[in-house]
């Protein structure tokens, strides 16, 4: 979705870009790159690797929840409802 917004809106997304891109590149991408490679190598056929993936995913999710100001800012910029607190209540 971020890439689509950046493609569609181009230079008019300065605030959005400055907020979203660092989080994606520094927090989300390392996780997705690792687990994409692992998936291609068959890691999800092993129960232990599945548990490792779930543990790391839970850590990533908590790390992203800690960016509540970031989440609120992105919600405001994109004009969507901020569900950060709702998600936290469900956990």
DSSP file (Angstrom, degrees, kcal/mol; ACC not computed):
  #  RESIDUE AA STRUCTURE BP1 BP2  ACC     N-H-->O    O-->H-N    N-H-->O    O-->H-N    TCO  KAPPA ALPHA  PHI   PSI    X-CA   Y-CA   Z-CA
    1    1 A X     >        0   0    0      0, 0.0     4,-2.6     0, 0.0     5,-0.2   0.000 360.0 360.0 360.0 -39.6    0.0    0.0    0.0
    2    2 A X  H  >  +     0   0    0      1,-0.2     4,-2.6     2,-0.2     5,-0.2   0.940 360.0  48.3 -60.9 -47.0    2.8    2.4    0.8
    3    3 A X  H  > S+     0   0    0      1,-0.2     4,-2.8     2,-0.2    -1,-0.2   0.906 110.8  51.6 -60.0 -41.3    4.4    1.8   -2.6
    4    4 A X  H  > S+     0   0    0      2,-0.2     4,-2.9     1,-0.2     5,-0.2   0.918 109.9  48.8 -62.9 -43.5    1.1    2.4   -4.3
    5    5 A X  H  X S+     0   0    0     -4,-2.6     4,-2.7     1,-0.2     5,-0.3   0.931 112.8  48.1 -60.9 -45.3    0.6    5.7   -2.4
    6    6 A X  H  X S+     0   0    0     -4,-2.6     4,-2.0     2,-0.2    -2,-0.2   0.904 114.1  46.4 -63.8 -41.1    4.1    6.8   -3.3
    7    7 A X  H  < S+     0   0    0     -4,-2.8    -2,-0.2    -5,-0.2    -1,-0.2   0.933 117.1  43.4 -64.6 -45.8    3.6    5.9   -7.0
    8    8 A X  H  < S+     0   0    0     -4,-2.9    -2,-0.2    -5,-0.2    -1,-0.2   0.893 125.5  30.4 -68.2 -41.5    0.2    7.6   -7.2
    9    9 A X  H >< S+     0   0    0     -4,-2.7     3,-1.8    -5,-0.2    -3,-0.2   0.643  82.8 178.5 -99.7 -17.3    1.0   10.7   -5.3
   10   10 A X  G ><  +     0   0    0     -4,-2.0     3,-1.6    -5,-0.3    -1,-0.2  -0.208  68.5   2.0  55.6-132.5    4.7   11.2   -6.1
   11   11 A X  G >  S+     0   0    0      1,-0.3     3,-0.8     2,-0.1    -1,-0.3   0.617 118.6  75.6 -67.0 -13.9    6.3   14.3   -4.6
   12   12 A X  G <  S+     0   0    0     -3,-1.8    -1,-0.3     1,-0.2     3,-0.2   0.485  83.8  70.3 -77.4   1.5    3.2   15.4   -2.8
   13   13 A X  G <>  +     0   0    0     -3,-1.6     4,-3.6     1,-0.2     5,-0.3  -0.042  55.9 128.6-106.7  31.4    3.8   12.7   -0.2
   14   14 A X  H <> S+     0   0    0     -3,-0.8     4,-2.6     1,-0.2     5,-0.2   0.922  76.9  43.2 -55.1 -51.1    6.8   14.2    1.5
   15   15 A X  H  > S+     0   0    0     -3,-0.2     4,-1.1     1,-0.2    -1,-0.2   0.917 117.0  47.2 -63.1 -43.8    5.4   13.9    5.0
   16   16 A X  H >> S+     0   0    0      2,-0.2     4,-3.3     1,-0.2     3,-0.5   0.938 113.1  49.1 -61.4 -47.6    4.1   10.4    4.4
   17   17 A X  H 3X S+     0   0    0     -4,-3.6     4,-1.8     1,-0.2     5,-0.5   0.909 108.5  52.2 -59.8 -44.8    7.4    9.3    2.8
   18   18 A X  H 3< S+     0   0    0     -4,-2.6    -1,-0.2    -5,-0.3     4,-0.2   0.752 118.3  38.9 -66.0 -23.0    9.5   10.7    5.6
   19   19 A X  H <X S+     0   0    0     -4,-1.1     4,-0.8    -3,-0.5    -2,-0.2   0.892 122.5  35.6 -91.0 -48.1    7.4    8.8    8.1
   20   20 A X  H  X S+     0   0    0     -4,-3.3     4,-2.5    -5,-0.2     5,-0.2   0.898 107.1  60.2 -79.5 -43.4    6.7    5.5    6.3
   21   21 A X  H  X S+     0   0    0     -4,-1.8     4,-2.9    -5,-0.3     5,-0.3   0.902 103.2  49.2 -61.6 -46.7    9.9    4.7    4.4
   22   22 A X  H  > S+     0   0    0     -5,-0.5     4,-2.7    -4,-0.2     5,-0.4   0.912 113.3  47.9 -60.1 -39.9   12.4    4.6    7.4
   23   23 A X  H  X>S+     0   0    0     -4,-0.8     4,-2.0     2,-0.2     5,-1.8   0.929 114.8  45.9 -65.5 -43.5   10.1    2.2    9.3
   24   24 A X  I  <>S+     0   0    0     -4,-2.5     5,-3.2     3,-0.2    -2,-0.2   0.940 119.3  39.9 -63.8 -46.2    9.6    0.0    6.3
   25   25 A X  I  <5S+     0   0    0     -4,-2.9     5,-0.3    -5,-0.2    -2,-0.2   0.864 125.0  34.2 -73.4 -36.7   13.3   -0.1    5.4
   26   26 A X  I  <5S+     0   0    0     -4,-2.7    -3,-0.2    -5,-0.3    -2,-0.2   0.724 133.4  18.1 -95.1 -22.7   14.7   -0.4    8.9
   27   27 A X  I  X5S+     0   0    0     -4,-2.0     4,-0.7    -5,-0.4    -3,-0.2   0.788 128.5  33.9-115.2 -52.1   12.2   -2.5   10.7
   28   28 A X  I  ><S+     0   0    0     -5,-1.8     4,-2.4     1,-0.2     3,-0.4   0.929 110.6  58.2 -78.1 -45.7    9.9   -4.4    8.3
   29   29 A X  H  ><S+     0   0    0     -5,-3.2     4,-3.1    -6,-0.2     5,-0.3   0.878 100.9  54.3 -59.0 -43.7   12.3   -5.2    5.5
   30   30 A X  H  > S+     0   0    0     -5,-0.3     4,-2.0     1,-0.2    -1,-0.2   0.917 112.9  45.1 -57.1 -40.5   14.9   -7.1    7.5
   31   31 A X  H  X S+     0   0    0     -4,-0.7     4,-2.5    -3,-0.4     5,-0.2   0.952 116.4  43.8 -65.4 -50.2   12.1   -9.4    8.8
   32   32 A X  H  X S+     0   0    0     -4,-2.4     4,-1.9     1,-0.2     5,-0.2   0.884 113.4  51.4 -67.4 -37.1   10.4   -9.9    5.4
   33   33 A X  H  X S+     0   0    0     -4,-3.1     4,-2.0    -5,-0.2    -1,-0.2   0.939 112.4  46.5 -63.6 -46.0   13.7  -10.4    3.6
   34   34 A X  H  X S+     0   0    0     -4,-2.0     4,-2.5    -5,-0.3    -2,-0.2   0.955 116.4  42.8 -59.6 -51.2   14.9  -13.0    6.0
   35   35 A X  H  X S+     0   0    0     -4,-2.5     4,-2.1     1,-0.2    -1,-0.2   0.733 109.1  57.5 -76.4 -20.6   11.6  -15.0    6.1
   36   36 A X  H  X S+     0   0    0     -4,-1.9     4,-2.3    -5,-0.2    -1,-0.2   0.943 110.8  44.2 -67.2 -47.5   11.2  -14.8    2.3
   37   37 A X  H  X S+     0   0    0     -4,-2.0     4,-1.5     1,-0.2    -2,-0.2   0.929 114.6  49.5 -59.9 -45.6   14.6  -16.5    1.9
   38   38 A X  H  <>S+     0   0    0     -4,-2.5     5,-2.6     1,-0.2    -1,-0.2   0.901 109.4  52.0 -62.0 -40.9   13.7  -19.0    4.6
   39   39 A X  H ><5S+     0   0    0     -4,-2.1     3,-1.7     1,-0.2    -1,-0.2   0.921 107.7  51.1 -61.8 -45.0   10.4  -19.7    3.0
   40   40 A X  H 3<5S+     0   0    0     -4,-2.3    -1,-0.2     1,-0.3    -2,-0.2   0.803 107.7  54.6 -62.4 -28.4   12.0  -20.4   -0.4
   41   41 A X  T 3<5S-     0   0    0     -4,-1.5    -1,-0.3    -5,-0.2    -2,-0.2   0.410 123.8-105.0 -86.2   1.8   14.4  -22.8    1.3
   42   42 A X  T X 5S+     0   0    0     -3,-1.7     3,-1.9    -4,-0.2     4,-0.3   0.669  70.0 146.6  88.7  17.4   11.5  -24.7    2.8
   43   43 A X  G > < +     0   0    0     -5,-2.6     3,-1.7     1,-0.3     6,-0.3   0.811  64.3  64.1 -58.7 -32.2   11.7  -23.5    6.4
   44   44 A X  G 3  S+     0   0    0      1,-0.3    -1,-0.3    -6,-0.2    -5,-0.1   0.506  86.9  71.0 -77.2  -0.9    7.9  -23.6    7.0
   45   45 A X  G <  S+     0   0    0     -3,-1.9     2,-0.5    -6,-0.1    -1,-0.3   0.620  89.4  74.7 -81.7 -13.7    7.9  -27.4    6.5
   46   46 A X  S <> S-     0   0    0     -3,-1.7     4,-2.0    -4,-0.3     3,-0.2  -0.880  74.2-147.8-104.9 126.9    9.7  -27.6    9.9
   47   47 A X  H  > S+     0   0    0     -2,-0.5     4,-2.3     1,-0.2     5,-0.2   0.872  98.5  54.9 -59.9 -39.2    7.6  -27.0   13.1
   48   48 A X  H  > S+     0   0    0      1,-0.2     4,-2.1     2,-0.2    -1,-0.2   0.893 108.6  48.0 -63.4 -39.3   10.6  -25.5   14.9
   49   49 A X  H  > S+     0   0    0     -6,-0.3     4,-2.6     2,-0.2    -1,-0.2   0.860 109.1  54.1 -70.3 -34.8   11.2  -22.9   12.1
   50   50 A X  H  X S+     0   0    0     -4,-2.0     4,-2.5    -7,-0.2    -2,-0.2   0.913 109.1  48.4 -63.3 -42.1    7.4  -22.1   12.1
   51   51 A X  H  X S+     0   0    0     -4,-2.3     4,-2.4     2,-0.2    -2,-0.2   0.901 110.8  50.9 -64.1 -40.3    7.6  -21.4   15.9
   52   52 A X  H  X S+     0   0    0     -4,-2.1     4,-2.6     2,-0.2     5,-0.2   0.923 110.0  50.3 -61.9 -44.3   10.7  -19.2   15.3
   53   53 A X  H  X S+     0   0    0     -4,-2.6     4,-2.8     1,-0.2    -2,-0.2   0.936 110.9  48.7 -58.4 -47.7    8.9  -17.3   12.6
   54   54 A X  H  X S+     0   0    0     -4,-2.5     4,-2.4     2,-0.2    -1,-0.2   0.892 111.1  50.2 -62.7 -40.2    5.9  -16.7   14.9
   55   55 A X  H  X S+     0   0    0     -4,-2.4     4,-1.9     2,-0.2    -1,-0.2   0.943 113.7  44.8 -61.8 -47.2    8.1  -15.5   17.8
   56   56 A X  H  X S+     0   0    0     -4,-2.6     4,-2.4     1,-0.2    -2,-0.2   0.872 111.9  52.8 -66.8 -36.3    9.9  -13.1   15.5
   57   57 A X  H  X S+     0   0    0     -4,-2.8     4,-2.9    -5,-0.2    -1,-0.2   0.913 107.7  51.3 -64.0 -42.0    6.6  -11.9   14.0
   58   58 A X  H  X S+     0   0    0     -4,-2.4     4,-2.2     2,-0.2    -2,-0.2   0.889 110.5  49.4 -62.1 -39.0    5.3  -11.2   17.5
   59   59 A X  H  X S+     0   0    0     -4,-1.9     4,-2.5     2,-0.2    -2,-0.2   0.925 111.8  48.4 -65.3 -44.4    8.4   -9.2   18.2
   60   60 A X  H  X S+     0   0    0     -4,-2.4     4,-2.5     2,-0.2    -2,-0.2   0.921 110.9  50.9 -61.2 -44.7    8.0   -7.2   15.0
   61   61 A X  H  X S+     0   0    0     -4,-2.9     4,-2.2     1,-0.2    -1,-0.2   0.914 111.6  47.1 -61.5 -42.7    4.3   -6.6   15.7
   62   62 A X  H  X S+     0   0    0     -4,-2.2     4,-1.7     2,-0.2    -1,-0.2   0.906 110.5  52.7 -65.9 -40.2    5.1   -5.3   19.2
   63   63 A X  H  < S+     0   0    0     -4,-2.5     4,-0.3     1,-0.2    -2,-0.2   0.908 110.8  47.2 -61.0 -41.7    7.9   -3.1   17.8
   64   64 A X  H >< S+     0   0    0     -4,-2.5     3,-1.3     1,-0.2    -1,-0.2   0.861 107.9  55.6 -69.2 -34.9    5.4   -1.6   15.3
   65   65 A X  H 3< S+     0   0    0     -4,-2.2     3,-0.5     1,-0.3    -1,-0.2   0.831  97.5  64.5 -64.6 -30.3    2.8   -1.1   18.0
   66   66 A X  T 3< S+     0   0    0     -4,-1.7     2,-0.4     1,-0.3     3,-0.3   0.644  88.0  71.6 -67.3 -12.9    5.4    0.9   19.9
   67   67 A X    <>  +     0   0    0     -3,-1.3     4,-2.9    -4,-0.3    -1,-0.3  -0.253  58.9 142.4 -92.6  44.7    5.3    3.4   17.0
   68   68 A X  H  > S+     0   0    0     -3,-0.5     4,-2.6    -2,-0.4    -1,-0.2   0.866  71.2  50.2 -59.7 -37.1    1.9    4.6   18.1
   69   69 A X  H  > S+     0   0    0     -3,-0.3     4,-2.4     2,-0.2    -1,-0.3   0.909 111.6  49.4 -64.9 -39.9    2.7    8.2   17.2
   70   70 A X  H  > S+     0   0    0      2,-0.2     4,-2.7     1,-0.2    -2,-0.2   0.929 111.5  48.7 -61.1 -46.9    3.9    7.0   13.8
   71   71 A X  H  X S+     0   0    0     -4,-2.9     4,-2.4     1,-0.2    -2,-0.2   0.912 112.2  48.1 -62.0 -43.2    0.7    5.0   13.3
   72   72 A X  H  X S+     0   0    0     -4,-2.6     4,-2.5    -5,-0.2    -1,-0.2   0.906 111.7  50.4 -64.0 -41.0   -1.5    7.9   14.3
   73   73 A X  H  X S+     0   0    0     -4,-2.4     4,-2.8     2,-0.2    -2,-0.2   0.924 111.2  47.5 -64.7 -44.2    0.5   10.2   11.9
   74   74 A X  H  X S+     0   0    0     -4,-2.7     4,-2.6     2,-0.2     6,-0.2   0.903 111.5  51.3 -64.4 -39.3    0.1    7.8    9.0
   75   75 A X  H  X>S+     0   0    0     -4,-2.4     5,-1.9    -5,-0.2     4,-1.2   0.923 112.5  46.5 -61.6 -43.1   -3.6    7.4    9.7
   76   76 A X  H  <5S+     0   0    0     -4,-2.5     3,-0.3     2,-0.2    -2,-0.2   0.931 113.5  47.9 -64.6 -45.8   -4.0   11.2    9.7
   77   77 A X  H  <5S+     0   0    0     -4,-2.8    -2,-0.2     1,-0.2    -1,-0.2   0.907 118.2  40.3 -62.4 -42.6   -2.0   11.6    6.6
   78   78 A X  H  <5S-     0   0    0     -4,-2.6    -1,-0.2    -5,-0.2    -2,-0.2   0.569 108.3-122.2 -87.5  -8.6   -3.8    8.9    4.7
   79   79 A X  T  <5 +     0   0    0     -4,-1.2     2,-0.3    -3,-0.3    -3,-0.2   0.808  67.6 126.3  75.2  29.4   -7.2    9.8    6.1
   80   80 A X      < -     0   0    0     -5,-1.9    -1,-0.3    -6,-0.2     2,-0.2  -0.765  67.8 -87.8-116.0 165.7   -8.0    6.4    7.6
   81   81 A X        -     0   0    0     -2,-0.3     2,-0.7    -3,-0.1    -1,-0.0  -0.487  37.4-125.3 -71.9 136.7   -9.0    5.4   11.1
   82   82 A X        +     0   0    0     -2,-0.2     3,-0.2     1,-0.1     4,-0.2  -0.757  29.4 178.0 -83.2 115.4   -6.1    4.7   13.5
   83   83 A X     >  +     0   0    0     -2,-0.7     4,-2.7     1,-0.2     5,-0.2   0.234  45.5 111.2-102.6  12.2   -6.7    1.2   14.9
   84   84 A X  H  > S+     0   0    0      1,-0.2     4,-2.0     2,-0.2    -1,-0.2   0.925  82.1  41.2 -54.4 -52.0   -3.6    1.1   17.0
   85   85 A X  H  > S+     0   0    0     -3,-0.2     4,-1.9     1,-0.2    -1,-0.2   0.857 113.1  54.5 -69.0 -34.4   -5.4    1.1   20.4
   86   86 A X  H  > S+     0   0    0      2,-0.2     4,-1.4     1,-0.2    -1,-0.2   0.931 109.2  47.9 -62.7 -45.9   -8.1   -1.2   19.1
   87   87 A X  H  X S+     0   0    0     -4,-2.7     4,-1.1     1,-0.2     3,-0.3   0.899 110.0  52.6 -62.3 -41.0   -5.5   -3.8   18.1
   88   88 A X  H  < S+     0   0    0     -4,-2.0     3,-0.4    -5,-0.2    -1,-0.2   0.872 106.9  52.9 -63.0 -37.5   -3.7   -3.5   21.5
   89   89 A X  H  < S+     0   0    0     -4,-1.9    -1,-0.2     1,-0.2    -2,-0.2   0.812 107.8  51.6 -68.8 -30.0   -7.0   -4.1   23.3
   90   90 A X  H  <        0   0    0     -4,-1.4    -1,-0.2    -3,-0.3    -2,-0.2   0.711 360.0 360.0 -80.2 -20.1   -7.5   -7.3   21.3
   91   91 A X     <        0   0    0     -4,-1.1    -1,-0.2    -3,-0.4    -2,-0.1   0.488 360.0 360.0 -70.4 360.0   -4.1   -8.8   22.1
